[in-house]
Amino acid sequence: MFSFTFDPLAAIFGISGIVGFFFFVSAAKKTSSMNTKPNKQLD
C-alpha cells in the first residue's frame, strides 16, 4: 500500500521537476532574446 501511494507521488515530483526545469530554461532563453532586441535598438 505504501508503494502504491509513493509511486504517483514520485511521478508527480519527477514530472513537476522536469517541467519546472524546462520552463526555467525557456524563460531564460526568452529573457536573453528580449534583452538582445532592446540592446540592439538602443545601440
Biopython code that builds the backbone (N, CA, C, O; Angstrom):
import numpy as np
from Bio.PDB.StructureBuilder import StructureBuilder

atoms = [
    (1, "MET", "N", (0.837, -1.201, 0.000)),
    (1, "MET", "CA", (0.000, 0.000, 0.000)),
    (1, "MET", "C", (0.878, 1.260, 0.000)),
    (1, "MET", "O", (0.559, 2.239, -0.676)),
    (2, "PHE", "N", (1.989, 1.235, 0.762)),
    (2, "PHE", "CA", (2.897, 2.394, 0.802)),
    (2, "PHE", "C", (3.517, 2.619, -0.578)),
    (2, "PHE", "O", (3.664, 3.753, -1.036)),
    (3, "SER", "N", (3.877, 1.508, -1.227)),
    (3, "SER", "CA", (4.453, 1.578, -2.570)),
    (3, "SER", "C", (3.457, 2.226, -3.536)),
    (3, "SER", "O", (3.831, 3.053, -4.368)),
    (4, "PHE", "N", (2.197, 1.843, -3.413)),
    (4, "PHE", "CA", (1.151, 2.335, -4.306)),
    (4, "PHE", "C", (0.967, 3.842, -4.140)),
    (4, "PHE", "O", (0.709, 4.552, -5.112)),
    (5, "THR", "N", (1.100, 4.326, -2.902)),
    (5, "THR", "CA", (0.938, 5.759, -2.642)),
    (5, "THR", "C", (2.195, 6.516, -3.073)),
    (5, "THR", "O", (2.109, 7.660, -3.519)),
    (6, "PHE", "N", (3.352, 5.886, -2.941)),
    (6, "PHE", "CA", (4.621, 6.566, -3.243)),
    (6, "PHE", "C", (4.841, 6.710, -4.745)),
    (6, "PHE", "O", (5.419, 7.699, -5.196)),
    (7, "ASP", "N", (4.382, 5.726, -5.524)),
    (7, "ASP", "CA", (4.620, 5.761, -6.975)),
    (7, "ASP", "C", (4.068, 7.021, -7.638)),
    (7, "ASP", "O", (4.828, 7.727, -8.301)),
    (8, "PRO", "N", (2.774, 7.335, -7.490)),
    (8, "PRO", "CA", (2.241, 8.561, -8.093)),
    (8, "PRO", "C", (2.940, 9.808, -7.569)),
    (8, "PRO", "O", (3.174, 10.751, -8.325)),
    (9, "LEU", "N", (3.272, 9.821, -6.288)),
    (9, "LEU", "CA", (3.977, 10.973, -5.709)),
    (9, "LEU", "C", (5.317, 11.165, -6.395)),
    (9, "LEU", "O", (5.673, 12.282, -6.771)),
    (10, "ALA", "N", (6.056, 10.086, -6.559)),
    (10, "ALA", "CA", (7.365, 10.169, -7.216)),
    (10, "ALA", "C", (7.195, 10.642, -8.661)),
    (10, "ALA", "O", (7.989, 11.445, -9.152)),
    (11, "ALA", "N", (6.167, 10.145, -9.336)),
    (11, "ALA", "CA", (5.906, 10.552, -10.718)),
    (11, "ALA", "C", (5.577, 12.042, -10.788)),
    (11, "ALA", "O", (6.086, 12.756, -11.652)),
    (12, "ILE", "N", (4.722, 12.505, -9.873)),
    (12, "ILE", "CA", (4.345, 13.924, -9.842)),
    (12, "ILE", "C", (5.573, 14.790, -9.574)),
    (12, "ILE", "O", (5.784, 15.802, -10.243)),
    (13, "PHE", "N", (6.382, 14.389, -8.592)),
    (13, "PHE", "CA", (7.594, 15.161, -8.280)),
    (13, "PHE", "C", (8.548, 15.176, -9.465)),
    (13, "PHE", "O", (9.111, 16.219, -9.798)),
    (14, "GLY", "N", (8.731, 14.038, -10.095)),
    (14, "GLY", "CA", (9.627, 13.947, -11.250)),
    (14, "GLY", "C", (9.137, 14.808, -12.408)),
    (14, "GLY", "O", (9.914, 15.548, -13.012)),
    (15, "ILE", "N", (7.835, 14.709, -12.718)),
    (15, "ILE", "CA", (7.268, 15.489, -13.826)),
    (15, "ILE", "C", (7.352, 16.979, -13.524)),
    (15, "ILE", "O", (7.756, 17.766, -14.380)),
    (16, "SER", "N", (6.971, 17.372, -12.306)),
    (16, "SER", "CA", (6.998, 18.796, -11.979)),
    (16, "SER", "C", (8.425, 19.326, -11.990)),
    (16, "SER", "O", (8.659, 20.477, -12.358)),
    (17, "GLY", "N", (9.376, 18.495, -11.590)),
    (17, "GLY", "CA", (10.783, 18.894, -11.643)),
    (17, "GLY", "C", (11.249, 19.116, -13.077)),
    (17, "GLY", "O", (11.913, 20.108, -13.377)),
    (18, "ILE", "N", (10.895, 18.183, -13.962)),
    (18, "ILE", "CA", (11.287, 18.300, -15.377)),
    (18, "ILE", "C", (10.603, 19.508, -16.020)),
    (18, "ILE", "O", (11.242, 20.292, -16.721)),
    (19, "VAL", "N", (9.293, 19.648, -15.772)),
    (19, "VAL", "CA", (8.532, 20.765, -16.343)),
    (19, "VAL", "C", (9.069, 22.092, -15.811)),
    (19, "VAL", "O", (9.235, 23.051, -16.564)),
    (20, "GLY", "N", (9.338, 22.137, -14.510)),
    (20, "GLY", "CA", (9.887, 23.354, -13.902)),
    (20, "GLY", "C", (11.226, 23.719, -14.511)),
    (20, "GLY", "O", (11.486, 24.887, -14.799)),
    (21, "PHE", "N", (12.070, 22.726, -14.706)),
    (21, "PHE", "CA", (13.394, 22.965, -15.302)),
    (21, "PHE", "C", (13.245, 23.462, -16.745)),
    (21, "PHE", "O", (13.931, 24.394, -17.165)),
    (22, "PHE", "N", (12.334, 22.823, -17.498)),
    (22, "PHE", "CA", (12.094, 23.219, -18.890)),
    (22, "PHE", "C", (11.603, 24.665, -18.966)),
    (22, "PHE", "O", (12.063, 25.446, -19.800)),
    (23, "PHE", "N", (10.653, 25.013, -18.075)),
    (23, "PHE", "CA", (10.140, 26.384, -18.046)),
    (23, "PHE", "C", (11.243, 27.365, -17.688)),
    (23, "PHE", "O", (11.335, 28.447, -18.268)),
    (24, "PHE", "N", (12.080, 26.983, -16.730)),
    (24, "PHE", "CA", (13.184, 27.855, -16.299)),
    (24, "PHE", "C", (14.139, 28.114, -17.462)),
    (24, "PHE", "O", (14.551, 29.251, -17.693)),
    (25, "VAL", "N", (14.487, 27.056, -18.190)),
    (25, "VAL", "CA", (15.408, 27.191, -19.331)),
    (25, "VAL", "C", (14.763, 28.026, -20.433)),
    (25, "VAL", "O", (15.417, 28.901, -21.001)),
    (26, "SER", "N", (13.490, 27.771, -20.746)),
    (26, "SER", "CA", (12.881, 28.530, -21.826)),
    (26, "SER", "C", (12.648, 29.975, -21.418)),
    (26, "SER", "O", (12.724, 30.868, -22.261)),
    (27, "ALA", "N", (12.367, 30.224, -20.153)),
    (27, "ALA", "CA", (12.239, 31.610, -19.672)),
    (27, "ALA", "C", (13.582, 32.325, -19.778)),
    (27, "ALA", "O", (13.635, 33.493, -20.164)),
    (28, "ALA", "N", (14.653, 31.639, -19.440)),
    (28, "ALA", "CA", (15.997, 32.227, -19.534)),
    (28, "ALA", "C", (16.336, 32.555, -20.989)),
    (28, "ALA", "O", (16.919, 33.601, -21.272)),
    (29, "LYS", "N", (15.968, 31.660, -21.909)),
    (29, "LYS", "CA", (16.231, 31.907, -23.332)),
    (29, "LYS", "C", (15.401, 33.081, -23.835)),
    (29, "LYS", "O", (15.906, 33.920, -24.580)),
    (30, "LYS", "N", (14.131, 33.151, -23.435)),
    (30, "LYS", "CA", (13.260, 34.253, -23.861)),
    (30, "LYS", "C", (13.788, 35.573, -23.315)),
    (30, "LYS", "O", (13.784, 36.585, -24.015)),
    (31, "THR", "N", (14.239, 35.562, -22.076)),
    (31, "THR", "CA", (14.756, 36.785, -21.458)),
    (31, "THR", "C", (15.986, 37.259, -22.211)),
    (31, "THR", "O", (16.118, 38.453, -22.477)),
    (32, "SER", "N", (16.895, 36.346, -22.563)),
    (32, "SER", "CA", (18.086, 36.784, -23.264)),
    (32, "SER", "C", (17.742, 37.242, -24.684)),
    (32, "SER", "O", (18.389, 38.163, -25.182)),
    (33, "SER", "N", (16.757, 36.645, -25.355)),
    (33, "SER", "CA", (16.372, 37.148, -26.677)),
    (33, "SER", "C", (15.747, 38.524, -26.550)),
    (33, "SER", "O", (16.028, 39.410, -27.357)),
    (34, "MET", "N", (14.895, 38.712, -25.540)),
    (34, "MET", "CA", (14.240, 40.002, -25.339)),
    (34, "MET", "C", (15.275, 41.066, -24.970)),
    (34, "MET", "O", (15.150, 42.221, -25.376)),
    (35, "ASN", "N", (16.279, 40.684, -24.213)),
    (35, "ASN", "CA", (17.323, 41.631, -23.829)),
    (35, "ASN", "C", (18.197, 42.001, -25.019)),
    (35, "ASN", "O", (18.729, 43.110, -25.074)),
    (36, "THR", "N", (18.350, 41.096, -25.959)),
    (36, "THR", "CA", (19.195, 41.366, -27.126)),
    (36, "THR", "C", (18.524, 42.390, -28.040)),
    (36, "THR", "O", (19.199, 43.269, -28.576)),
    (37, "LYS", "N", (17.213, 42.290, -28.225)),
    (37, "LYS", "CA", (16.498, 43.221, -29.117)),
    (37, "LYS", "C", (16.579, 44.674, -28.626)),
    (37, "LYS", "O", (16.990, 45.544, -29.395)),
    (38, "PRO", "N", (16.205, 44.963, -27.386)),
    (38, "PRO", "CA", (16.310, 46.347, -26.899)),
    (38, "PRO", "C", (17.748, 46.853, -26.922)),
    (38, "PRO", "O", (17.979, 48.032, -27.191)),
    (39, "ASN", "N", (18.719, 45.980, -26.643)),
    (39, "ASN", "CA", (20.119, 46.408, -26.675)),
    (39, "ASN", "C", (20.507, 46.852, -28.082)),
    (39, "ASN", "O", (21.219, 47.842, -28.251)),
    (40, "LYS", "N", (20.040, 46.124, -29.084)),
    (40, "LYS", "CA", (20.345, 46.491, -30.477)),
    (40, "LYS", "C", (19.641, 47.802, -30.836)),
    (40, "LYS", "O", (20.217, 48.639, -31.532)),
    (41, "GLN", "N", (18.425, 47.986, -30.378)),
    (41, "GLN", "CA", (17.681, 49.219, -30.661)),
    (41, "GLN", "C", (18.348, 50.412, -29.977)),
    (41, "GLN", "O", (18.444, 51.493, -30.558)),
    (42, "LEU", "N", (18.809, 50.209, -28.742)),
    (42, "LEU", "CA", (19.478, 51.288, -28.012)),
    (42, "LEU", "C", (20.792, 51.671, -28.684)),
    (42, "LEU", "O", (21.160, 52.845, -28.715)),
    (43, "ASP", "N", (21.485, 50.694, -29.212)),
    (43, "ASP", "CA", (22.741, 50.980, -29.932)),
    (43, "ASP", "C", (22.435, 51.770, -31.202)),
    (43, "ASP", "O", (23.349, 52.113, -31.952)),
]
sb = StructureBuilder()
sb.init_structure("model")
sb.init_model(0)
sb.init_chain("A")
sb.init_seg("    ")
for serial, (resi, resn, name, xyz) in enumerate(atoms, 1):
    if name == "N":
        sb.init_residue(resn, " ", resi, " ")
    sb.init_atom(name, np.array(xyz, "f"), 0.0, 1.0, " ", f" {name:<3s}", serial, name[0])
structure = sb.get_structure()
